[in-house]
Amino acid sequence: MSNMFLSSKTEKKEVLALVKCRYPELQDLRSLFNNVKEDALAQLLRAEEPARMYRLQERVYVLDEFLKAVEESASVWERLK
């Protein structure tokens, strides 16, 4: 596991919470996270100040890691059972 949300220190209950984020009723939440990530990417393309660029890069990274963790959570959960 090489994801900040899915590491060797991630507890079962945390993996289960990520699995639950895959439920259809939470699609709007996933869409929100993806939209915020896309907005940050667009801002990053226009950013000129290094400090702002670093903040936006970190925002994109964290959101991307979260969304990937949600996608990978089911397979991780199966291994932990």
PyMOL CGO cylinders between C-alpha atoms (Angstrom):
from pymol import cmd
from pymol.cgo import CYLINDER

trace = [
    CYLINDER, 0.00, 0.00, 0.00, 1.59, 3.23, -1.09, 0.3, 1, 1, 1, 1, 1, 1,
    CYLINDER, 1.59, 3.23, -1.09, -1.19, 5.70, -0.44, 0.3, 1, 1, 1, 1, 1, 1,
    CYLINDER, -1.19, 5.70, -0.44, -1.35, 8.22, 2.38, 0.3, 1, 1, 1, 1, 1, 1,
    CYLINDER, -1.35, 8.22, 2.38, -4.85, 6.96, 3.26, 0.3, 1, 1, 1, 1, 1, 1,
    CYLINDER, -4.85, 6.96, 3.26, -4.06, 3.26, 2.79, 0.3, 1, 1, 1, 1, 1, 1,
    CYLINDER, -4.06, 3.26, 2.79, -0.84, 2.46, 4.56, 0.3, 1, 1, 1, 1, 1, 1,
    CYLINDER, -0.84, 2.46, 4.56, 0.32, -0.31, 6.83, 0.3, 1, 1, 1, 1, 1, 1,
    CYLINDER, 0.32, -0.31, 6.83, -0.90, 1.86, 9.74, 0.3, 1, 1, 1, 1, 1, 1,
    CYLINDER, -0.90, 1.86, 9.74, -4.45, 2.19, 8.40, 0.3, 1, 1, 1, 1, 1, 1,
    CYLINDER, -4.45, 2.19, 8.40, -6.92, 0.46, 10.70, 0.3, 1, 1, 1, 1, 1, 1,
    CYLINDER, -6.92, 0.46, 10.70, -9.67, -1.85, 9.48, 0.3, 1, 1, 1, 1, 1, 1,
    CYLINDER, -9.67, -1.85, 9.48, -12.38, 0.60, 10.50, 0.3, 1, 1, 1, 1, 1, 1,
    CYLINDER, -12.38, 0.60, 10.50, -10.69, 3.31, 8.39, 0.3, 1, 1, 1, 1, 1, 1,
    CYLINDER, -10.69, 3.31, 8.39, -10.52, 1.02, 5.36, 0.3, 1, 1, 1, 1, 1, 1,
    CYLINDER, -10.52, 1.02, 5.36, -14.19, 0.20, 5.87, 0.3, 1, 1, 1, 1, 1, 1,
    CYLINDER, -14.19, 0.20, 5.87, -15.01, 3.92, 5.95, 0.3, 1, 1, 1, 1, 1, 1,
    CYLINDER, -15.01, 3.92, 5.95, -13.25, 4.29, 2.59, 0.3, 1, 1, 1, 1, 1, 1,
    CYLINDER, -13.25, 4.29, 2.59, -15.20, 1.33, 1.23, 0.3, 1, 1, 1, 1, 1, 1,
    CYLINDER, -15.20, 1.33, 1.23, -18.43, 3.02, 2.32, 0.3, 1, 1, 1, 1, 1, 1,
    CYLINDER, -18.43, 3.02, 2.32, -17.40, 6.10, 0.33, 0.3, 1, 1, 1, 1, 1, 1,
    CYLINDER, -17.40, 6.10, 0.33, -17.91, 3.92, -2.76, 0.3, 1, 1, 1, 1, 1, 1,
    CYLINDER, -17.91, 3.92, -2.76, -21.61, 3.48, -1.97, 0.3, 1, 1, 1, 1, 1, 1,
    CYLINDER, -21.61, 3.48, -1.97, -23.95, 5.03, -4.56, 0.3, 1, 1, 1, 1, 1, 1,
    CYLINDER, -23.95, 5.03, -4.56, -25.44, 7.41, -2.03, 0.3, 1, 1, 1, 1, 1, 1,
    CYLINDER, -25.44, 7.41, -2.03, -22.00, 9.01, -1.61, 0.3, 1, 1, 1, 1, 1, 1,
    CYLINDER, -22.00, 9.01, -1.61, -21.45, 9.58, -5.34, 0.3, 1, 1, 1, 1, 1, 1,
    CYLINDER, -21.45, 9.58, -5.34, -22.16, 13.29, -4.81, 0.3, 1, 1, 1, 1, 1, 1,
    CYLINDER, -22.16, 13.29, -4.81, -19.38, 13.48, -2.23, 0.3, 1, 1, 1, 1, 1, 1,
    CYLINDER, -19.38, 13.48, -2.23, -16.92, 11.79, -4.61, 0.3, 1, 1, 1, 1, 1, 1,
    CYLINDER, -16.92, 11.79, -4.61, -18.01, 14.18, -7.35, 0.3, 1, 1, 1, 1, 1, 1,
    CYLINDER, -18.01, 14.18, -7.35, -17.45, 17.13, -5.03, 0.3, 1, 1, 1, 1, 1, 1,
    CYLINDER, -17.45, 17.13, -5.03, -13.92, 15.96, -4.20, 0.3, 1, 1, 1, 1, 1, 1,
    CYLINDER, -13.92, 15.96, -4.20, -13.19, 15.42, -7.89, 0.3, 1, 1, 1, 1, 1, 1,
    CYLINDER, -13.19, 15.42, -7.89, -14.56, 18.86, -8.81, 0.3, 1, 1, 1, 1, 1, 1,
    CYLINDER, -14.56, 18.86, -8.81, -12.45, 20.54, -6.12, 0.3, 1, 1, 1, 1, 1, 1,
    CYLINDER, -12.45, 20.54, -6.12, -9.41, 18.67, -7.45, 0.3, 1, 1, 1, 1, 1, 1,
    CYLINDER, -9.41, 18.67, -7.45, -10.13, 19.74, -11.03, 0.3, 1, 1, 1, 1, 1, 1,
    CYLINDER, -10.13, 19.74, -11.03, -10.62, 23.35, -9.90, 0.3, 1, 1, 1, 1, 1, 1,
    CYLINDER, -10.62, 23.35, -9.90, -7.29, 23.27, -8.04, 0.3, 1, 1, 1, 1, 1, 1,
    CYLINDER, -7.29, 23.27, -8.04, -5.60, 21.89, -11.18, 0.3, 1, 1, 1, 1, 1, 1,
    CYLINDER, -5.60, 21.89, -11.18, -7.05, 24.73, -13.24, 0.3, 1, 1, 1, 1, 1, 1,
    CYLINDER, -7.05, 24.73, -13.24, -5.86, 27.28, -10.67, 0.3, 1, 1, 1, 1, 1, 1,
    CYLINDER, -5.86, 27.28, -10.67, -2.44, 25.66, -10.65, 0.3, 1, 1, 1, 1, 1, 1,
    CYLINDER, -2.44, 25.66, -10.65, -2.09, 26.22, -14.38, 0.3, 1, 1, 1, 1, 1, 1,
    CYLINDER, -2.09, 26.22, -14.38, -2.68, 29.94, -13.84, 0.3, 1, 1, 1, 1, 1, 1,
    CYLINDER, -2.68, 29.94, -13.84, -0.69, 30.35, -10.62, 0.3, 1, 1, 1, 1, 1, 1,
    CYLINDER, -0.69, 30.35, -10.62, 2.46, 32.44, -10.76, 0.3, 1, 1, 1, 1, 1, 1,
    CYLINDER, 2.46, 32.44, -10.76, 3.57, 32.67, -7.14, 0.3, 1, 1, 1, 1, 1, 1,
    CYLINDER, 3.57, 32.67, -7.14, 5.63, 29.68, -5.97, 0.3, 1, 1, 1, 1, 1, 1,
    CYLINDER, 5.63, 29.68, -5.97, 3.92, 29.55, -2.56, 0.3, 1, 1, 1, 1, 1, 1,
    CYLINDER, 3.92, 29.55, -2.56, 0.48, 29.39, -4.19, 0.3, 1, 1, 1, 1, 1, 1,
    CYLINDER, 0.48, 29.39, -4.19, 1.70, 26.74, -6.62, 0.3, 1, 1, 1, 1, 1, 1,
    CYLINDER, 1.70, 26.74, -6.62, 2.95, 24.58, -3.74, 0.3, 1, 1, 1, 1, 1, 1,
    CYLINDER, 2.95, 24.58, -3.74, -0.36, 24.90, -1.86, 0.3, 1, 1, 1, 1, 1, 1,
    CYLINDER, -0.36, 24.90, -1.86, -2.34, 23.98, -4.95, 0.3, 1, 1, 1, 1, 1, 1,
    CYLINDER, -2.34, 23.98, -4.95, -0.05, 21.04, -5.74, 0.3, 1, 1, 1, 1, 1, 1,
    CYLINDER, -0.05, 21.04, -5.74, -0.56, 19.73, -2.21, 0.3, 1, 1, 1, 1, 1, 1,
    CYLINDER, -0.56, 19.73, -2.21, -4.33, 20.18, -2.48, 0.3, 1, 1, 1, 1, 1, 1,
    CYLINDER, -4.33, 20.18, -2.48, -4.42, 18.23, -5.75, 0.3, 1, 1, 1, 1, 1, 1,
    CYLINDER, -4.42, 18.23, -5.75, -2.17, 15.54, -4.30, 0.3, 1, 1, 1, 1, 1, 1,
    CYLINDER, -2.17, 15.54, -4.30, -4.28, 14.99, -1.19, 0.3, 1, 1, 1, 1, 1, 1,
    CYLINDER, -4.28, 14.99, -1.19, -7.56, 14.92, -3.10, 0.3, 1, 1, 1, 1, 1, 1,
    CYLINDER, -7.56, 14.92, -3.10, -6.10, 12.55, -5.67, 0.3, 1, 1, 1, 1, 1, 1,
    CYLINDER, -6.10, 12.55, -5.67, -4.76, 10.26, -2.94, 0.3, 1, 1, 1, 1, 1, 1,
    CYLINDER, -4.76, 10.26, -2.94, -8.16, 10.21, -1.25, 0.3, 1, 1, 1, 1, 1, 1,
    CYLINDER, -8.16, 10.21, -1.25, -10.03, 9.40, -4.46, 0.3, 1, 1, 1, 1, 1, 1,
    CYLINDER, -10.03, 9.40, -4.46, -7.53, 6.65, -5.31, 0.3, 1, 1, 1, 1, 1, 1,
    CYLINDER, -7.53, 6.65, -5.31, -7.84, 5.24, -1.79, 0.3, 1, 1, 1, 1, 1, 1,
    CYLINDER, -7.84, 5.24, -1.79, -11.62, 5.08, -2.18, 0.3, 1, 1, 1, 1, 1, 1,
    CYLINDER, -11.62, 5.08, -2.18, -11.21, 3.19, -5.45, 0.3, 1, 1, 1, 1, 1, 1,
    CYLINDER, -11.21, 3.19, -5.45, -8.64, 0.78, -4.01, 0.3, 1, 1, 1, 1, 1, 1,
    CYLINDER, -8.64, 0.78, -4.01, -10.38, 0.29, -0.67, 0.3, 1, 1, 1, 1, 1, 1,
    CYLINDER, -10.38, 0.29, -0.67, -12.52, -2.70, -1.68, 0.3, 1, 1, 1, 1, 1, 1,
    CYLINDER, -12.52, -2.70, -1.68, -9.51, -4.80, -2.65, 0.3, 1, 1, 1, 1, 1, 1,
    CYLINDER, -9.51, -4.80, -2.65, -7.65, -3.76, 0.50, 0.3, 1, 1, 1, 1, 1, 1,
    CYLINDER, -7.65, -3.76, 0.50, -10.71, -4.64, 2.58, 0.3, 1, 1, 1, 1, 1, 1,
    CYLINDER, -10.71, -4.64, 2.58, -10.82, -8.11, 1.03, 0.3, 1, 1, 1, 1, 1, 1,
    CYLINDER, -10.82, -8.11, 1.03, -7.18, -8.70, 1.97, 0.3, 1, 1, 1, 1, 1, 1,
    CYLINDER, -7.18, -8.70, 1.97, -7.80, -7.54, 5.56, 0.3, 1, 1, 1, 1, 1, 1,
    CYLINDER, -7.80, -7.54, 5.56, -10.83, -9.78, 6.18, 0.3, 1, 1, 1, 1, 1, 1,
]
cmd.load_cgo(trace, "trace")
